[in-house]
Amino acid sequence: MKARYRYRCYPTPSQQFALSKLFGCVRKVWNDALAHCIEEYKAGNKKPKNADLQKRFITQAKKTKDREWLKEVSNIPLQQSLNDLEQAYQNFFKSCKGQRKGKPVRPPKFKKRRAKQSARFRQGGFKVHENSVYFAKVGKLKIVWSRELPVAPSSVTVIKDSAGRYFLSFVVEITPEFLSKTNRNVGIDLGIKTFATLSTGEKIDDPKPLKNRLQRLRRLSKNLSRKTRGSKRYERARTRKARLQAKLKDTRSDFLHKLSSQIINENQVIVLEDLNVSGMIKNRKLSRAISDLGWRQFRTLLEGKAAKYGREFQVISRWEPTSQVCSCCGFRAGKLDLSIREWICLNCETTHDRDINAAKNILVAGGHSETLNGRGGRHKTSVKEAAARETSTPIRIHSTLYQ
Ligand SMILES: [Zn+2]
């Protein structure tokens, strides 16, 4: 299986200059080819072939006065850029035809100068040394090997993020290293108040530094919105915000990596609820909190690590009524308002923590639970019986769901 290994790197000012030229060329070739594809599409023609795009926007473009500076950078990242464009189109086409899993893929977009920049080199365009990595027409970039590269990489991407930091991301082929089996399974409920609740009853909150940084980010965003676009002060405020955002991303990644590793280590089967994250982000009140929580990243990490370490990772449909059903007897309590954190089952009178109950149900829905005992089928309670119990219970329940 393929894995990415990422390291920070420190180019000298002249290397930074060479890199910015390279990023510019990669971006230009991508944007030129994309503009051409869009034109062809509007004219009712098919997408031009990758080989034709390569010829037209790299080989021939170099001969024109307009684009002769493309000669000053290595050819490999330029070709890779158009290969990536081809891949982006294929993903989009497959997604349109319903041949691709996951959320719908959008068509490729134009690349912007202010956003994250990258250039990809395959074998032949770079060479790994003891304390540096050599790139054609850029030179030897100083690198800090924070961990060892397991094998020789097949390709490497030079990245400059919007905070101005440089990274090298290597693609290497690794063999999965299966962990010894355990008989522990876990269901995970992701939430806004608590980041994750496990079916074991454990609750995991966001780390404090993350919360503090979120607050500061809100302040900096407000500050930036008051500046005039394009002014010096605007630029300064933008950099400050980008730097904080980069730090925030690191803090969150670190937290999610540690948490996912621990969960994969301790459990054989991991069941997660498929959250409609993009749908939830449309809800503005919750949007800030959710998009910052990194649920999507958490899921991706669990998935990848499960494959790497030989664990079973399962995602259950978000239409399972996980928070509405009693995890002890299977009684349907009906839809609970988000403000209700604790409730008592009308049938078996167990007091439930909303999130822990949901996590237990997620594990059951995945078909892996010890609490299945005595839960043969859904328990039916008559409206009368339920109404009688309701008077003594502190929760509000919509009676339409008792059927
Ligand atoms: Zn119950």
Residues whose N, C-alpha, C, O or C-beta is under 5 A from the ligand:
A	BS01	ZN	C326 C328 C329 G330 F331 C345 N347 C348 E349
